[in-house]
Amino acid sequence: MPEPVISISGLRMSYGEVEAVRGIDLEVMPGEIFAFLGPNGAGKTTTVEILEGYRKRSGGEVTVLGEDPQRAGRAWRERIGIVLQSGRLDPYLTVRESLGLYAGYYRAPRPIDEVIGLVGLEEKAETRASKLSGGQQRRLDVGMALIGDPELLFLDEPTTGFDPSARRQAWDVIAGLRDLGKTVFLTTHYMDEAQRLADRVTIIAGGEIVARGTPEDLGEREAQATTIRYRSGGREVALQTATPVRTLHELTGEALARGEELEGLEVTRPTLEDVYLELTEPPADGPISGDIGPKSAHRPEVSE
């Protein structure tokens, strides 16, 4: 069995007397897209910054690509790529010039034209960043993270603020990273994004892991009751059942026998969003707290 790309055991992070991350454990395997979900203040950002080597932890063991990110140097950093929620594109540089600038930071960068093709910007190669659409700028962000040919990419809320079309284009680029053999650590607030892209999902709330699994089985979603809704005789009916096929057979059979229609018939299972909201609902006495340390759009530099 391959070694995990990321391994966390008993990770803790405290700010004064407040424990933002409370002894979490997780593993990310090579070649998977791993979604890390949680509400604001859950401890998500703190955890990711520790993994990226930009924040020192209070306790626990962490390895990323076989090294402790708190002590890793330049060679390790060249093996990871980071796409922040807020990009830092130079508006006056073209796509090719932007990638060329970043290629100069690496000892063995990926060919620029190859990266342009990977992110689908061939027709925009000579276009300035300021003239790109939001979706195209995000593609360029991913290209800049790929230029060093990293083994692991951190994608922080990669489609925030996108319209539906741009989001789906970004999803295609992210899914393509798996085909390149890359491992992707994805944070997102969009449940359909995690459903579409992730091989596995972990949810953090209040500094603790509250659920983990595939998008299909998270929170035992497939075992939860199915809801059947319909209108009959001018009234709305909603019922839950653990045997939807049998229940539907009985309902439709009885309706046919009476010569009635089950108007607006709808059969639904709990969505990933339903499970997420149930697991992360704040306690009655106040909101979940977790990420309370200093933040900025830029990761702070850490001396080697």
C-alpha positions as CSV (number, residue, x, y, z in Angstrom):
1,M,0.0,0.0,0.0
2,P,1.4,3.4,-0.9
3,E,2.5,5.9,1.8
4,P,0.2,8.8,2.5
5,V,1.0,12.1,0.9
6,I,-0.3,13.8,4.0
7,S,-0.4,12.3,7.4
8,I,-1.7,14.1,10.5
9,S,-1.9,12.6,14.0
10,G,-3.2,14.4,17.1
11,L,-2.8,17.9,15.5
12,R,-3.4,20.7,17.9
13,M,-3.3,24.5,17.6
14,S,-4.0,26.9,20.3
15,Y,-4.2,30.7,20.5
16,G,-3.8,31.6,24.1
17,E,-6.4,29.6,26.0
18,V,-8.5,28.9,22.9
19,E,-7.8,25.5,21.2
20,A,-8.6,26.1,17.5
21,V,-7.6,22.6,16.4
22,R,-8.3,19.8,18.8
23,G,-6.2,16.7,18.2
24,I,-7.3,15.8,14.6
25,D,-6.1,12.9,12.6
26,L,-6.3,12.4,8.8
27,E,-4.5,10.9,5.8
28,V,-4.5,11.9,2.1
29,M,-3.4,9.2,-0.3
30,P,-1.4,9.7,-3.6
31,G,-3.4,10.7,-6.7
32,E,-6.7,11.5,-4.9
33,I,-8.7,14.7,-4.7
34,F,-9.4,15.2,-1.0
35,A,-12.0,17.7,0.1
36,F,-11.6,19.4,3.5
37,L,-14.9,21.1,4.5
38,G,-16.0,23.2,7.4
39,P,-17.7,26.5,8.3
40,N,-15.9,29.7,8.9
41,G,-14.0,29.4,12.2
42,A,-14.0,25.6,12.2
43,G,-10.2,25.3,12.2
44,K,-9.9,24.6,8.5
45,T,-7.6,27.5,7.5
46,T,-5.3,26.9,10.4
47,T,-5.0,23.2,9.5
48,V,-4.2,24.0,5.9
49,E,-1.6,26.7,6.7
50,I,0.1,24.2,9.0
51,L,0.2,21.6,6.1
52,E,1.6,24.3,3.8
53,G,4.4,25.1,6.3
54,Y,3.2,28.6,7.0
55,R,2.0,28.2,10.6
56,K,3.7,26.4,13.5
57,R,1.5,23.9,15.4
58,S,1.1,23.6,19.1
59,G,1.2,19.8,19.1
60,G,0.8,16.6,17.2
61,E,2.7,15.0,14.3
62,V,2.4,16.2,10.7
63,T,4.1,14.9,7.5
64,V,3.6,16.2,4.0
65,L,5.4,14.4,1.2
66,G,7.5,12.6,3.9
67,E,8.7,15.7,5.7
68,D,7.6,17.9,8.6
69,P,6.4,21.1,6.8
70,Q,7.4,23.1,9.9
71,R,11.1,22.2,9.2
72,A,11.1,21.6,5.4
73,G,13.2,23.7,3.1
74,R,13.2,24.9,-0.5
75,A,13.4,21.5,-2.2
76,W,10.2,20.3,-0.4
77,R,8.4,23.6,-1.2
78,E,9.1,23.0,-4.9
79,R,7.1,19.8,-4.6
80,I,3.9,21.6,-3.6
81,G,1.6,24.1,-5.5
82,I,-0.8,26.5,-3.8
83,V,-3.8,28.3,-5.3
84,L,-5.1,30.9,-2.9
85,Q,-8.7,32.0,-2.7
86,S,-7.6,35.5,-3.8
87,G,-5.1,35.3,-6.8
88,R,-2.1,37.6,-7.1
89,L,-1.9,38.0,-10.9
90,D,0.0,40.9,-12.4
91,P,-2.7,42.6,-14.5
92,Y,-0.1,43.8,-17.1
93,L,1.5,40.5,-17.8
94,T,0.2,38.1,-20.4
95,V,-0.6,34.5,-19.7
96,R,2.7,33.4,-21.2
97,E,4.7,36.1,-19.3
98,S,3.0,35.2,-16.0
99,L,3.9,31.6,-16.3
100,G,7.4,32.5,-17.5
101,L,7.9,34.6,-14.4
102,Y,6.9,31.8,-12.1
103,A,8.9,29.2,-14.0
104,G,12.0,31.2,-13.1
105,Y,11.4,30.3,-9.4
106,Y,11.9,26.6,-10.0
107,R,15.0,24.6,-10.9
108,A,13.1,22.2,-13.2
109,P,9.8,23.9,-14.3
110,R,7.3,22.3,-16.6
111,P,7.4,23.7,-20.2
112,I,5.3,26.9,-20.4
113,D,3.4,25.8,-23.6
114,E,2.6,22.5,-22.0
115,V,1.1,24.2,-18.9
116,I,-0.9,26.6,-21.1
117,G,-2.4,23.6,-22.8
118,L,-3.1,21.8,-19.6
119,V,-5.2,24.7,-18.3
120,G,-6.9,25.3,-21.6
121,L,-5.6,28.8,-22.3
122,E,-4.0,28.3,-25.7
123,E,-6.1,31.0,-27.3
124,K,-5.4,33.4,-24.5
125,A,-1.6,32.9,-24.3
126,E,-0.8,36.5,-25.4
127,T,-3.7,38.1,-23.5
128,R,-3.0,40.2,-20.4
129,A,-4.3,38.9,-17.1
130,S,-6.6,41.9,-16.7
131,K,-8.4,41.0,-19.9
132,L,-9.2,37.5,-18.9
133,S,-12.6,36.4,-17.5
134,G,-12.9,35.3,-13.9
135,G,-12.8,31.6,-15.0
136,Q,-9.8,32.2,-17.2
137,Q,-7.9,34.0,-14.4
138,R,-8.5,31.0,-12.2
139,R,-7.2,28.7,-14.9
140,L,-4.1,30.9,-14.9
141,D,-3.8,30.6,-11.1
142,V,-3.8,26.8,-11.5
143,G,-1.3,27.0,-14.2
144,M,1.0,29.1,-12.0
145,A,0.7,26.4,-9.3
146,L,1.5,23.7,-11.9
147,I,4.5,25.4,-13.5
148,G,6.9,23.9,-10.9
149,D,5.4,20.4,-11.7
150,P,4.4,19.8,-8.0
151,E,3.3,16.5,-6.6
152,L,0.7,18.0,-4.3
153,L,-1.6,21.0,-4.9
154,F,-3.6,23.0,-2.3
155,L,-6.7,24.6,-3.8
156,D,-8.3,27.1,-1.4
157,E,-11.9,27.9,-2.3
158,P,-11.0,27.8,-6.0
159,T,-14.4,28.8,-7.5
160,T,-15.6,31.3,-5.0
161,G,-17.6,34.1,-6.7
162,F,-17.8,32.2,-10.1
163,D,-20.9,32.1,-12.2
164,P,-22.2,28.5,-12.9
165,S,-20.5,28.3,-16.3
166,A,-17.1,29.4,-15.0
167,R,-17.4,27.0,-12.0
168,R,-17.9,24.0,-14.3
169,Q,-15.0,25.0,-16.5
170,A,-12.8,25.2,-13.3
171,W,-14.1,21.8,-12.3
172,D,-12.9,20.3,-15.5
173,V,-9.4,21.7,-14.9
174,I,-9.3,20.4,-11.3
175,A,-10.5,17.0,-12.3
176,G,-7.8,16.9,-15.0
177,L,-5.2,17.2,-12.2
178,R,-6.0,13.7,-11.1
179,D,-5.3,12.5,-14.6
180,L,-1.9,14.1,-14.3
181,G,-1.2,12.0,-11.2
182,K,-1.3,15.0,-8.9
183,T,-2.7,14.8,-5.4
184,V,-5.2,17.7,-4.6
185,F,-6.1,19.0,-1.2
186,L,-9.3,21.0,-1.8
187,T,-11.1,23.4,0.5
188,T,-14.6,24.5,-0.6
189,H,-17.9,25.8,0.7
190,Y,-19.8,24.3,-2.3
191,M,-21.2,20.9,-1.6
192,D,-21.9,20.2,-5.2
193,E,-18.2,20.9,-5.9
194,A,-17.1,18.3,-3.3
195,Q,-19.7,15.9,-4.7
196,R,-18.5,16.3,-8.2
197,L,-14.7,16.3,-7.6
198,A,-13.7,14.6,-4.4
199,D,-12.7,11.0,-3.9
200,R,-13.0,11.5,-0.2
201,V,-14.4,14.2,2.1
202,T,-13.5,15.2,5.7
203,I,-15.6,17.7,7.6
204,I,-14.2,19.7,10.5
205,A,-16.3,21.7,13.0
206,G,-15.3,23.4,16.2
207,G,-11.7,22.2,15.7
208,E,-12.6,18.5,15.5
209,I,-13.3,16.0,12.7
210,V,-17.0,15.3,12.7
211,A,-17.3,13.1,9.6
212,R,-15.2,11.5,6.9
213,G,-15.8,9.2,3.9
214,T,-16.7,9.3,0.3
215,P,-19.3,11.9,-0.9
216,E,-21.8,9.1,-1.3
217,D,-21.4,7.5,2.2
218,L,-20.5,10.5,4.3
219,G,-22.7,10.6,7.4
220,E,-24.2,7.2,6.3
221,R,-26.2,9.3,3.8
222,E,-27.2,6.2,1.7
223,A,-28.7,4.5,4.8
224,Q,-30.8,7.5,5.8
225,A,-34.5,7.7,5.1
226,T,-35.9,8.6,1.7
227,T,-38.5,11.4,1.6
228,I,-41.5,11.0,-0.8
229,R,-43.6,14.1,-1.5
230,Y,-46.8,14.4,-3.6
231,R,-50.1,16.1,-3.8
232,S,-53.4,14.2,-3.6
233,G,-56.9,15.4,-3.3
234,G,-55.8,19.0,-2.8
235,R,-53.4,18.2,0.2
236,E,-49.6,18.0,0.4
237,V,-48.2,14.7,1.6
238,A,-44.6,14.1,2.8
239,L,-43.4,10.9,4.3
240,Q,-40.1,9.2,5.1
241,T,-39.3,5.6,4.4
242,A,-36.4,3.2,4.6
243,T,-37.9,1.1,1.8
244,P,-38.7,3.6,-1.0
245,V,-39.3,1.0,-3.8
246,R,-41.9,-0.8,-1.8
247,T,-43.5,2.4,-0.5
248,L,-43.7,3.8,-4.0
249,H,-45.2,0.6,-5.3
250,E,-47.9,0.7,-2.6
251,L,-48.7,4.4,-3.1
252,T,-48.9,4.3,-6.9
253,G,-50.9,1.0,-6.8
254,E,-53.5,2.6,-4.4
255,A,-53.7,5.8,-6.5
256,L,-54.3,3.8,-9.7
257,A,-57.0,1.8,-8.0
258,R,-58.7,5.0,-6.9
259,G,-58.2,6.6,-10.3
260,E,-56.1,9.4,-8.9
261,E,-52.9,11.1,-9.8
262,L,-50.0,11.7,-7.4
263,E,-49.3,15.2,-8.5
264,G,-45.8,16.6,-8.1
265,L,-44.4,13.2,-7.1
266,E,-40.8,13.6,-5.8
267,V,-38.4,11.1,-4.3
268,T,-35.3,12.5,-2.6
269,R,-32.4,11.3,-0.3
270,P,-30.5,13.6,2.0
271,T,-28.0,15.5,0.0
272,L,-24.4,16.1,0.9
273,E,-25.4,19.6,1.9
274,D,-28.1,18.3,4.2
275,V,-25.5,16.1,6.0
276,Y,-23.0,19.0,6.1
277,L,-25.5,21.4,7.7
278,E,-26.6,18.9,10.2
279,L,-23.0,18.1,11.3
280,T,-21.8,21.7,11.4
281,E,-24.8,23.4,12.9
282,P,-23.6,25.8,15.7
283,P,-24.5,24.9,19.3
284,A,-27.4,26.7,20.9
285,D,-25.2,28.8,23.1
286,G,-23.1,30.4,20.3
287,P,-21.2,29.9,17.0
288,I,-18.5,27.4,16.4
289,S,-15.1,28.9,17.0
290,G,-11.8,27.7,15.5
291,D,-9.7,29.8,13.2
292,I,-9.0,32.8,15.4
293,G,-5.4,33.4,14.5
294,P,-4.2,36.2,12.1
295,K,-5.1,35.7,8.5
296,S,-4.4,37.5,5.2
297,A,-4.7,36.8,1.5
298,H,-1.0,36.0,1.5
299,R,0.6,33.2,3.4
300,P,3.3,34.5,5.8
301,E,6.8,33.5,4.9
302,V,8.5,31.0,7.2
303,S,12.3,31.0,7.6
304,E,14.0,27.7,6.8
